[in-house]
Amino acid sequence: MEQAILSAIADIESASALNARVESVDSALVGLSDIAELTGLTRQAIALLKDGARGSGSVSRAGTAG
């Protein structure tokens, strides 16, 4: 359990889109929806971050290449 929590903290702090720092760990657990609400991101975005599938965040404008 301890290793899972430490791994989760490392994942959260390394997700550059969140720019978050874990200050404490409470005994009450939160889910993806809770995290989305607290960060202002969508649940889908949080799920992608959790899975490491979220890109750099750079998006091409409509009508431009690459």
mmJSON file of the N, C-alpha and C atoms, coordinates in Angstrom:
{"data_MODEL":{"atom_site":{
"group_PDB":["ATOM","ATOM","ATOM","ATOM","ATOM","ATOM","ATOM","ATOM","ATOM","ATOM","ATOM","ATOM","ATOM","ATOM","ATOM","ATOM","ATOM","ATOM","ATOM","ATOM","ATOM","ATOM","ATOM","ATOM","ATOM","ATOM","ATOM","ATOM","ATOM","ATOM","ATOM","ATOM","ATOM","ATOM","ATOM","ATOM","ATOM","ATOM","ATOM","ATOM","ATOM","ATOM","ATOM","ATOM","ATOM","ATOM","ATOM","ATOM","ATOM","ATOM","ATOM","ATOM","ATOM","ATOM","ATOM","ATOM","ATOM","ATOM","ATOM","ATOM","ATOM","ATOM","ATOM","ATOM","ATOM","ATOM","ATOM","ATOM","ATOM","ATOM","ATOM","ATOM","ATOM","ATOM","ATOM","ATOM","ATOM","ATOM","ATOM","ATOM","ATOM","ATOM","ATOM","ATOM","ATOM","ATOM","ATOM","ATOM","ATOM","ATOM","ATOM","ATOM","ATOM","ATOM","ATOM","ATOM","ATOM","ATOM","ATOM","ATOM","ATOM","ATOM","ATOM","ATOM","ATOM","ATOM","ATOM","ATOM","ATOM","ATOM","ATOM","ATOM","ATOM","ATOM","ATOM","ATOM","ATOM","ATOM","ATOM","ATOM","ATOM","ATOM","ATOM","ATOM","ATOM","ATOM","ATOM","ATOM","ATOM","ATOM","ATOM","ATOM","ATOM","ATOM","ATOM","ATOM","ATOM","ATOM","ATOM","ATOM","ATOM","ATOM","ATOM","ATOM","ATOM","ATOM","ATOM","ATOM","ATOM","ATOM","ATOM","ATOM","ATOM","ATOM","ATOM","ATOM","ATOM","ATOM","ATOM","ATOM","ATOM","ATOM","ATOM","ATOM","ATOM","ATOM","ATOM","ATOM","ATOM","ATOM","ATOM","ATOM","ATOM","ATOM","ATOM","ATOM","ATOM","ATOM","ATOM","ATOM","ATOM","ATOM","ATOM","ATOM","ATOM","ATOM","ATOM","ATOM","ATOM","ATOM","ATOM","ATOM","ATOM","ATOM","ATOM","ATOM","ATOM","ATOM"],
"id":[1,2,3,4,5,6,7,8,9,10,11,12,13,14,15,16,17,18,19,20,21,22,23,24,25,26,27,28,29,30,31,32,33,34,35,36,37,38,39,40,41,42,43,44,45,46,47,48,49,50,51,52,53,54,55,56,57,58,59,60,61,62,63,64,65,66,67,68,69,70,71,72,73,74,75,76,77,78,79,80,81,82,83,84,85,86,87,88,89,90,91,92,93,94,95,96,97,98,99,100,101,102,103,104,105,106,107,108,109,110,111,112,113,114,115,116,117,118,119,120,121,122,123,124,125,126,127,128,129,130,131,132,133,134,135,136,137,138,139,140,141,142,143,144,145,146,147,148,149,150,151,152,153,154,155,156,157,158,159,160,161,162,163,164,165,166,167,168,169,170,171,172,173,174,175,176,177,178,179,180,181,182,183,184,185,186,187,188,189,190,191,192,193,194,195,196,197,198],
"type_symbol":["N","C","C","N","C","C","N","C","C","N","C","C","N","C","C","N","C","C","N","C","C","N","C","C","N","C","C","N","C","C","N","C","C","N","C","C","N","C","C","N","C","C","N","C","C","N","C","C","N","C","C","N","C","C","N","C","C","N","C","C","N","C","C","N","C","C","N","C","C","N","C","C","N","C","C","N","C","C","N","C","C","N","C","C","N","C","C","N","C","C","N","C","C","N","C","C","N","C","C","N","C","C","N","C","C","N","C","C","N","C","C","N","C","C","N","C","C","N","C","C","N","C","C","N","C","C","N","C","C","N","C","C","N","C","C","N","C","C","N","C","C","N","C","C","N","C","C","N","C","C","N","C","C","N","C","C","N","C","C","N","C","C","N","C","C","N","C","C","N","C","C","N","C","C","N","C","C","N","C","C","N","C","C","N","C","C","N","C","C","N","C","C","N","C","C","N","C","C"],
"label_atom_id":["N","CA","C","N","CA","C","N","CA","C","N","CA","C","N","CA","C","N","CA","C","N","CA","C","N","CA","C","N","CA","C","N","CA","C","N","CA","C","N","CA","C","N","CA","C","N","CA","C","N","CA","C","N","CA","C","N","CA","C","N","CA","C","N","CA","C","N","CA","C","N","CA","C","N","CA","C","N","CA","C","N","CA","C","N","CA","C","N","CA","C","N","CA","C","N","CA","C","N","CA","C","N","CA","C","N","CA","C","N","CA","C","N","CA","C","N","CA","C","N","CA","C","N","CA","C","N","CA","C","N","CA","C","N","CA","C","N","CA","C","N","CA","C","N","CA","C","N","CA","C","N","CA","C","N","CA","C","N","CA","C","N","CA","C","N","CA","C","N","CA","C","N","CA","C","N","CA","C","N","CA","C","N","CA","C","N","CA","C","N","CA","C","N","CA","C","N","CA","C","N","CA","C","N","CA","C","N","CA","C","N","CA","C","N","CA","C","N","CA","C","N","CA","C","N","CA","C","N","CA","C"],
"label_alt_id":[null,null,null,null,null,null,null,null,null,null,null,null,null,null,null,null,null,null,null,null,null,null,null,null,null,null,null,null,null,null,null,null,null,null,null,null,null,null,null,null,null,null,null,null,null,null,null,null,null,null,null,null,null,null,null,null,null,null,null,null,null,null,null,null,null,null,null,null,null,null,null,null,null,null,null,null,null,null,null,null,null,null,null,null,null,null,null,null,null,null,null,null,null,null,null,null,null,null,null,null,null,null,null,null,null,null,null,null,null,null,null,null,null,null,null,null,null,null,null,null,null,null,null,null,null,null,null,null,null,null,null,null,null,null,null,null,null,null,null,null,null,null,null,null,null,null,null,null,null,null,null,null,null,null,null,null,null,null,null,null,null,null,null,null,null,null,null,null,null,null,null,null,null,null,null,null,null,null,null,null,null,null,null,null,null,null,null,null,null,null,null,null,null,null,null,null,null,null],
"label_comp_id":["MET","MET","MET","GLU","GLU","GLU","GLN","GLN","GLN","ALA","ALA","ALA","ILE","ILE","ILE","LEU","LEU","LEU","SER","SER","SER","ALA","ALA","ALA","ILE","ILE","ILE","ALA","ALA","ALA","ASP","ASP","ASP","ILE","ILE","ILE","GLU","GLU","GLU","SER","SER","SER","ALA","ALA","ALA","SER","SER","SER","ALA","ALA","ALA","LEU","LEU","LEU","ASN","ASN","ASN","ALA","ALA","ALA","ARG","ARG","ARG","VAL","VAL","VAL","GLU","GLU","GLU","SER","SER","SER","VAL","VAL","VAL","ASP","ASP","ASP","SER","SER","SER","ALA","ALA","ALA","LEU","LEU","LEU","VAL","VAL","VAL","GLY","GLY","GLY","LEU","LEU","LEU","SER","SER","SER","ASP","ASP","ASP","ILE","ILE","ILE","ALA","ALA","ALA","GLU","GLU","GLU","LEU","LEU","LEU","THR","THR","THR","GLY","GLY","GLY","LEU","LEU","LEU","THR","THR","THR","ARG","ARG","ARG","GLN","GLN","GLN","ALA","ALA","ALA","ILE","ILE","ILE","ALA","ALA","ALA","LEU","LEU","LEU","LEU","LEU","LEU","LYS","LYS","LYS","ASP","ASP","ASP","GLY","GLY","GLY","ALA","ALA","ALA","ARG","ARG","ARG","GLY","GLY","GLY","SER","SER","SER","GLY","GLY","GLY","SER","SER","SER","VAL","VAL","VAL","SER","SER","SER","ARG","ARG","ARG","ALA","ALA","ALA","GLY","GLY","GLY","THR","THR","THR","ALA","ALA","ALA","GLY","GLY","GLY"],
"label_asym_id":["A","A","A","A","A","A","A","A","A","A","A","A","A","A","A","A","A","A","A","A","A","A","A","A","A","A","A","A","A","A","A","A","A","A","A","A","A","A","A","A","A","A","A","A","A","A","A","A","A","A","A","A","A","A","A","A","A","A","A","A","A","A","A","A","A","A","A","A","A","A","A","A","A","A","A","A","A","A","A","A","A","A","A","A","A","A","A","A","A","A","A","A","A","A","A","A","A","A","A","A","A","A","A","A","A","A","A","A","A","A","A","A","A","A","A","A","A","A","A","A","A","A","A","A","A","A","A","A","A","A","A","A","A","A","A","A","A","A","A","A","A","A","A","A","A","A","A","A","A","A","A","A","A","A","A","A","A","A","A","A","A","A","A","A","A","A","A","A","A","A","A","A","A","A","A","A","A","A","A","A","A","A","A","A","A","A","A","A","A","A","A","A","A","A","A","A","A","A"],
"label_entity_id":["1","1","1","1","1","1","1","1","1","1","1","1","1","1","1","1","1","1","1","1","1","1","1","1","1","1","1","1","1","1","1","1","1","1","1","1","1","1","1","1","1","1","1","1","1","1","1","1","1","1","1","1","1","1","1","1","1","1","1","1","1","1","1","1","1","1","1","1","1","1","1","1","1","1","1","1","1","1","1","1","1","1","1","1","1","1","1","1","1","1","1","1","1","1","1","1","1","1","1","1","1","1","1","1","1","1","1","1","1","1","1","1","1","1","1","1","1","1","1","1","1","1","1","1","1","1","1","1","1","1","1","1","1","1","1","1","1","1","1","1","1","1","1","1","1","1","1","1","1","1","1","1","1","1","1","1","1","1","1","1","1","1","1","1","1","1","1","1","1","1","1","1","1","1","1","1","1","1","1","1","1","1","1","1","1","1","1","1","1","1","1","1","1","1","1","1","1","1"],
"label_seq_id":[1,1,1,2,2,2,3,3,3,4,4,4,5,5,5,6,6,6,7,7,7,8,8,8,9,9,9,10,10,10,11,11,11,12,12,12,13,13,13,14,14,14,15,15,15,16,16,16,17,17,17,18,18,18,19,19,19,20,20,20,21,21,21,22,22,22,23,23,23,24,24,24,25,25,25,26,26,26,27,27,27,28,28,28,29,29,29,30,30,30,31,31,31,32,32,32,33,33,33,34,34,34,35,35,35,36,36,36,37,37,37,38,38,38,39,39,39,40,40,40,41,41,41,42,42,42,43,43,43,44,44,44,45,45,45,46,46,46,47,47,47,48,48,48,49,49,49,50,50,50,51,51,51,52,52,52,53,53,53,54,54,54,55,55,55,56,56,56,57,57,57,58,58,58,59,59,59,60,60,60,61,61,61,62,62,62,63,63,63,64,64,64,65,65,65,66,66,66],
"pdbx_PDB_ins_code":[null,null,null,null,null,null,null,null,null,null,null,null,null,null,null,null,null,null,null,null,null,null,null,null,null,null,null,null,null,null,null,null,null,null,null,null,null,null,null,null,null,null,null,null,null,null,null,null,null,null,null,null,null,null,null,null,null,null,null,null,null,null,null,null,null,null,null,null,null,null,null,null,null,null,null,null,null,null,null,null,null,null,null,null,null,null,null,null,null,null,null,null,null,null,null,null,null,null,null,null,null,null,null,null,null,null,null,null,null,null,null,null,null,null,null,null,null,null,null,null,null,null,null,null,null,null,null,null,null,null,null,null,null,null,null,null,null,null,null,null,null,null,null,null,null,null,null,null,null,null,null,null,null,null,null,null,null,null,null,null,null,null,null,null,null,null,null,null,null,null,null,null,null,null,null,null,null,null,null,null,null,null,null,null,null,null,null,null,null,null,null,null,null,null,null,null,null,null],
"Cartn_x":[0.822,0.0,0.867,1.91,2.783,3.426,3.903,4.534,3.534,2.302,1.27,1.001,0.963,0.731,1.907,3.123,4.309,4.364,3.982,3.947,2.901,1.741,0.678,1.119,1.797,2.306,3.299,4.208,5.19,4.495,3.47,2.723,2.03,1.415,0.713,1.694,2.801,3.752,4.505,4.585,5.29,4.369,3.075,2.125,2.2,2.963,3.23,1.972,0.945,-0.292,-0.97,-0.759,-1.385,-0.591,0.734,1.605,1.223,1.104,0.63,1.745,1.583,2.488,1.639,1.94,1.204,1.755,0.876,1.285,0.939,-0.102,-0.476,-1.302,-1.389,-2.204,-3.177,-4.45,-5.501,-5.983,-6.59,-7.097,-8.337,-9.006,-10.177,-9.691,-10.082,-9.627,-10.536,-9.977,-10.765,-10.656,-11.645,-11.656,-11.329,-11.358,-11.047,-11.997,-13.268,-14.244,-13.93,-13.517,-13.146,-11.936,-10.942,-9.729,-10.072,-10.92,-11.332,-12.009,-12.9,-13.604,-12.641,-11.707,-10.757,-9.782,-9.436,-8.448,-9.063,-10.368,-11.008,-10.813,-10.276,-10.116,-11.281,-11.441,-12.496,-12.043,-13.015,-12.695,-11.88,-12.233,-11.509,-10.038,-9.78,-8.4,-7.624,-8.257,-7.603,-7.321,-8.263,-8.058,-6.878,-6.757,-5.631,-4.313,-4.306,-3.097,-2.724,-3.727,-3.494,-2.835,-3.297,-2.779,-1.509,-1.067,0.116,-0.139,-1.416,-1.767,-1.997,-1.913,-2.145,-0.885,-1.044,0.087,0.638,1.444,2.111,1.153,-0.03,-0.995,-0.957,0.032,0.088,-0.859,-1.678,-2.676,-2.543,-2.552,-2.487,-3.8,-3.714,-4.927,-5.599,-6.883,-7.633,-7.096,-6.886,-6.424,-4.926,-4.17,-2.712,-2.145,-1.01,-0.353,0.516,0.519,1.43,1.65],
"Cartn_y":[-1.193,0.0,1.259,1.279,2.452,2.747,1.705,1.898,2.433,1.972,2.461,3.947,4.366,5.779,6.626,6.169,6.908,7.014,5.951,5.961,6.947,6.968,7.899,9.348,9.618,10.968,11.371,10.476,10.761,11.023,10.241,10.432,11.792,12.165,13.449,14.601,14.54,15.639,15.726,14.623,14.654,14.998,15.089,15.452,16.961,17.391,18.816,19.635,19.035,19.78,20.208,19.464,19.799,20.831,20.815,21.687,21.609,20.38,20.15,19.625,19.868,19.321,18.714,17.487,16.822,17.329,17.917,18.448,17.514,16.714,15.765,14.652,13.562,12.427,12.146,12.267,12.054,10.612,10.148,8.776,8.642,9.748,9.709,9.709,8.696,8.578,9.361,9.832,10.542,9.811,10.002,9.364,10.361,9.88,10.724,11.914,11.694,12.789,13.869,13.449,14.409,15.231,14.56,15.244,16.222,15.795,16.666,17.925,17.758,18.905,19.849,19.292,20.109,20.857,20.285,20.896,21.722,21.572,22.284,21.613,20.406,19.637,18.663,18.105,17.11,15.767,14.91,13.564,12.825,13.046,12.42,12.847,14.136,14.63,13.995,13.867,13.242,11.773,11.082,9.672,9.529,10.44,10.388,10.647,11.602,11.86,10.641,10.022,8.831,7.725,7.578,6.514,6.909,8.15,8.616,8.827,8.964,9.074,10.509,11.451,12.858,13.414,14.12,14.679,15.927,16.647,17.846,19.011,18.909,19.988,20.942,20.787,21.671,21.153,22.051,21.679,22.632,22.086,22.927,23.672,24.897,25.664,25.076,25.239,24.751,25.41,24.616,25.14,25.287,24.842,24.904,23.507,23.352,22.043,21.898,20.656,20.24,20.679],
"Cartn_z":[0.0,0.0,0.0,0.827,0.903,-0.451,-1.131,-2.44,-3.459,-3.401,-4.321,-4.096,-2.851,-2.539,-2.996,-2.736,-3.173,-4.692,-5.369,-6.83,-7.338,-6.7,-7.095,-6.894,-5.797,-5.543,-6.626,-6.967,-8.02,-9.351,-9.667,-10.918,-10.946,-9.849,-9.775,-9.943,-9.224,-9.259,-10.582,-11.322,-12.607,-13.773,-13.545,-14.608,-14.809,-15.807,-15.991,-16.241,-16.814,-17.08,-15.779,-14.718,-13.442,-12.65,-12.794,-12.01,-10.529,-10.032,-8.669,-7.77,-6.493,-5.492,-4.383,-4.01,-2.932,-1.605,-0.804,0.491,1.636,1.451,2.493,1.879,2.603,2.179,3.311,2.995,3.985,3.891,4.923,4.908,4.033,3.74,2.86,1.413,0.658,-0.724,-1.655,-2.764,-3.771,-5.097,-5.936,-7.247,-8.344,-9.578,-10.725,-10.823,-10.55,-10.617,-9.586,-8.387,-7.348,-7.783,-8.337,-8.794,-9.914,-10.832,-11.935,-11.398,-10.452,-9.881,-9.166,-8.414,-7.661,-8.56,-9.71,-10.601,-11.719,-11.933,-13.026,-14.374,-14.375,-15.603,-15.735,-16.916,-17.1,-16.54,-16.264,-15.791,-16.847,-18.12,-19.234,-19.23,-19.013,-18.98,-17.834,-16.679,-15.53,-15.822,-16.462,-16.811,-17.768,-18.733,-19.67,-18.948,-18.026,-17.243,-16.405,-15.807,-14.981,-15.791,-17.035,-17.898,-18.639,-18.466,-19.18,-20.656,-21.036,-22.451,-22.893,-21.993,-22.34,-22.968,-24.085,-24.811,-24.16,-24.922,-24.421,-24.243,-24.848,-24.743,-25.913,-26.805,-27.966,-29.035,-29.543,-30.542,-31.718,-32.933,-34.123,-34.294,-34.801,-35.103,-36.325,-36.408,-37.565,-38.828,-39.854,-41.128,-41.251,-40.242,-40.333,-40.304,-40.895,-40.914,-39.683,-39.162,-38.202,-36.903],
"occupancy":[1.0,1.0,1.0,1.0,1.0,1.0,1.0,1.0,1.0,1.0,1.0,1.0,1.0,1.0,1.0,1.0,1.0,1.0,1.0,1.0,1.0,1.0,1.0,1.0,1.0,1.0,1.0,1.0,1.0,1.0,1.0,1.0,1.0,1.0,1.0,1.0,1.0,1.0,1.0,1.0,1.0,1.0,1.0,1.0,1.0,1.0,1.0,1.0,1.0,1.0,1.0,1.0,1.0,1.0,1.0,1.0,1.0,1.0,1.0,1.0,1.0,1.0,1.0,1.0,1.0,1.0,1.0,1.0,1.0,1.0,1.0,1.0,1.0,1.0,1.0,1.0,1.0,1.0,1.0,1.0,1.0,1.0,1.0,1.0,1.0,1.0,1.0,1.0,1.0,1.0,1.0,1.0,1.0,1.0,1.0,1.0,1.0,1.0,1.0,1.0,1.0,1.0,1.0,1.0,1.0,1.0,1.0,1.0,1.0,1.0,1.0,1.0,1.0,1.0,1.0,1.0,1.0,1.0,1.0,1.0,1.0,1.0,1.0,1.0,1.0,1.0,1.0,1.0,1.0,1.0,1.0,1.0,1.0,1.0,1.0,1.0,1.0,1.0,1.0,1.0,1.0,1.0,1.0,1.0,1.0,1.0,1.0,1.0,1.0,1.0,1.0,1.0,1.0,1.0,1.0,1.0,1.0,1.0,1.0,1.0,1.0,1.0,1.0,1.0,1.0,1.0,1.0,1.0,1.0,1.0,1.0,1.0,1.0,1.0,1.0,1.0,1.0,1.0,1.0,1.0,1.0,1.0,1.0,1.0,1.0,1.0,1.0,1.0,1.0,1.0,1.0,1.0,1.0,1.0,1.0,1.0,1.0,1.0],
"B_iso_or_equiv":[0.0,0.0,0.0,0.0,0.0,0.0,0.0,0.0,0.0,0.0,0.0,0.0,0.0,0.0,0.0,0.0,0.0,0.0,0.0,0.0,0.0,0.0,0.0,0.0,0.0,0.0,0.0,0.0,0.0,0.0,0.0,0.0,0.0,0.0,0.0,0.0,0.0,0.0,0.0,0.0,0.0,0.0,0.0,0.0,0.0,0.0,0.0,0.0,0.0,0.0,0.0,0.0,0.0,0.0,0.0,0.0,0.0,0.0,0.0,0.0,0.0,0.0,0.0,0.0,0.0,0.0,0.0,0.0,0.0,0.0,0.0,0.0,0.0,0.0,0.0,0.0,0.0,0.0,0.0,0.0,0.0,0.0,0.0,0.0,0.0,0.0,0.0,0.0,0.0,0.0,0.0,0.0,0.0,0.0,0.0,0.0,0.0,0.0,0.0,0.0,0.0,0.0,0.0,0.0,0.0,0.0,0.0,0.0,0.0,0.0,0.0,0.0,0.0,0.0,0.0,0.0,0.0,0.0,0.0,0.0,0.0,0.0,0.0,0.0,0.0,0.0,0.0,0.0,0.0,0.0,0.0,0.0,0.0,0.0,0.0,0.0,0.0,0.0,0.0,0.0,0.0,0.0,0.0,0.0,0.0,0.0,0.0,0.0,0.0,0.0,0.0,0.0,0.0,0.0,0.0,0.0,0.0,0.0,0.0,0.0,0.0,0.0,0.0,0.0,0.0,0.0,0.0,0.0,0.0,0.0,0.0,0.0,0.0,0.0,0.0,0.0,0.0,0.0,0.0,0.0,0.0,0.0,0.0,0.0,0.0,0.0,0.0,0.0,0.0,0.0,0.0,0.0,0.0,0.0,0.0,0.0,0.0,0.0],
"pdbx_formal_charge":[null,null,null,null,null,null,null,null,null,null,null,null,null,null,null,null,null,null,null,null,null,null,null,null,null,null,null,null,null,null,null,null,null,null,null,null,null,null,null,null,null,null,null,null,null,null,null,null,null,null,null,null,null,null,null,null,null,null,null,null,null,null,null,null,null,null,null,null,null,null,null,null,null,null,null,null,null,null,null,null,null,null,null,null,null,null,null,null,null,null,null,null,null,null,null,null,null,null,null,null,null,null,null,null,null,null,null,null,null,null,null,null,null,null,null,null,null,null,null,null,null,null,null,null,null,null,null,null,null,null,null,null,null,null,null,null,null,null,null,null,null,null,null,null,null,null,null,null,null,null,null,null,null,null,null,null,null,null,null,null,null,null,null,null,null,null,null,null,null,null,null,null,null,null,null,null,null,null,null,null,null,null,null,null,null,null,null,null,null,null,null,null,null,null,null,null,null,null],
"auth_seq_id":[1,1,1,2,2,2,3,3,3,4,4,4,5,5,5,6,6,6,7,7,7,8,8,8,9,9,9,10,10,10,11,11,11,12,12,12,13,13,13,14,14,14,15,15,15,16,16,16,17,17,17,18,18,18,19,19,19,20,20,20,21,21,21,22,22,22,23,23,23,24,24,24,25,25,25,26,26,26,27,27,27,28,28,28,29,29,29,30,30,30,31,31,31,32,32,32,33,33,33,34,34,34,35,35,35,36,36,36,37,37,37,38,38,38,39,39,39,40,40,40,41,41,41,42,42,42,43,43,43,44,44,44,45,45,45,46,46,46,47,47,47,48,48,48,49,49,49,50,50,50,51,51,51,52,52,52,53,53,53,54,54,54,55,55,55,56,56,56,57,57,57,58,58,58,59,59,59,60,60,60,61,61,61,62,62,62,63,63,63,64,64,64,65,65,65,66,66,66],
"auth_comp_id":["MET","MET","MET","GLU","GLU","GLU","GLN","GLN","GLN","ALA","ALA","ALA","ILE","ILE","ILE","LEU","LEU","LEU","SER","SER","SER","ALA","ALA","ALA","ILE","ILE","ILE","ALA","ALA","ALA","ASP","ASP","ASP","ILE","ILE","ILE","GLU","GLU","GLU","SER","SER","SER","ALA","ALA","ALA","SER","SER","SER","ALA","ALA","ALA","LEU","LEU","LEU","ASN","ASN","ASN","ALA","ALA","ALA","ARG","ARG","ARG","VAL","VAL","VAL","GLU","GLU","GLU","SER","SER","SER","VAL","VAL","VAL","ASP","ASP","ASP","SER","SER","SER","ALA","ALA","ALA","LEU","LEU","LEU","VAL","VAL","VAL","GLY","GLY","GLY","LEU","LEU","LEU","SER","SER","SER","ASP","ASP","ASP","ILE","ILE","ILE","ALA","ALA","ALA","GLU","GLU","GLU","LEU","LEU","LEU","THR","THR","THR","GLY","GLY","GLY","LEU","LEU","LEU","THR","THR","THR","ARG","ARG","ARG","GLN","GLN","GLN","ALA","ALA","ALA","ILE","ILE","ILE","ALA","ALA","ALA","LEU","LEU","LEU","LEU","LEU","LEU","LYS","LYS","LYS","ASP","ASP","ASP","GLY","GLY","GLY","ALA","ALA","ALA","ARG","ARG","ARG","GLY","GLY","GLY","SER","SER","SER","GLY","GLY","GLY","SER","SER","SER","VAL","VAL","VAL","SER","SER","SER","ARG","ARG","ARG","ALA","ALA","ALA","GLY","GLY","GLY","THR","THR","THR","ALA","ALA","ALA","GLY","GLY","GLY"],
"auth_asym_id":["A","A","A","A","A","A","A","A","A","A","A","A","A","A","A","A","A","A","A","A","A","A","A","A","A","A","A","A","A","A","A","A","A","A","A","A","A","A","A","A","A","A","A","A","A","A","A","A","A","A","A","A","A","A","A","A","A","A","A","A","A","A","A","A","A","A","A","A","A","A","A","A","A","A","A","A","A","A","A","A","A","A","A","A","A","A","A","A","A","A","A","A","A","A","A","A","A","A","A","A","A","A","A","A","A","A","A","A","A","A","A","A","A","A","A","A","A","A","A","A","A","A","A","A","A","A","A","A","A","A","A","A","A","A","A","A","A","A","A","A","A","A","A","A","A","A","A","A","A","A","A","A","A","A","A","A","A","A","A","A","A","A","A","A","A","A","A","A","A","A","A","A","A","A","A","A","A","A","A","A","A","A","A","A","A","A","A","A","A","A","A","A","A","A","A","A","A","A"],
"auth_atom_id":["N","CA","C","N","CA","C","N","CA","C","N","CA","C","N","CA","C","N","CA","C","N","CA","C","N","CA","C","N","CA","C","N","CA","C","N","CA","C","N","CA","C","N","CA","C","N","CA","C","N","CA","C","N","CA","C","N","CA","C","N","CA","C","N","CA","C","N","CA","C","N","CA","C","N","CA","C","N","CA","C","N","CA","C","N","CA","C","N","CA","C","N","CA","C","N","CA","C","N","CA","C","N","CA","C","N","CA","C","N","CA","C","N","CA","C","N","CA","C","N","CA","C","N","CA","C","N","CA","C","N","CA","C","N","CA","C","N","CA","C","N","CA","C","N","CA","C","N","CA","C","N","CA","C","N","CA","C","N","CA","C","N","CA","C","N","CA","C","N","CA","C","N","CA","C","N","CA","C","N","CA","C","N","CA","C","N","CA","C","N","CA","C","N","CA","C","N","CA","C","N","CA","C","N","CA","C","N","CA","C","N","CA","C","N","CA","C","N","CA","C","N","CA","C","N","CA","C","N","CA","C"],
"pdbx_PDB_model_num":[1,1,1,1,1,1,1,1,1,1,1,1,1,1,1,1,1,1,1,1,1,1,1,1,1,1,1,1,1,1,1,1,1,1,1,1,1,1,1,1,1,1,1,1,1,1,1,1,1,1,1,1,1,1,1,1,1,1,1,1,1,1,1,1,1,1,1,1,1,1,1,1,1,1,1,1,1,1,1,1,1,1,1,1,1,1,1,1,1,1,1,1,1,1,1,1,1,1,1,1,1,1,1,1,1,1,1,1,1,1,1,1,1,1,1,1,1,1,1,1,1,1,1,1,1,1,1,1,1,1,1,1,1,1,1,1,1,1,1,1,1,1,1,1,1,1,1,1,1,1,1,1,1,1,1,1,1,1,1,1,1,1,1,1,1,1,1,1,1,1,1,1,1,1,1,1,1,1,1,1,1,1,1,1,1,1,1,1,1,1,1,1,1,1,1,1,1,1]
}}}
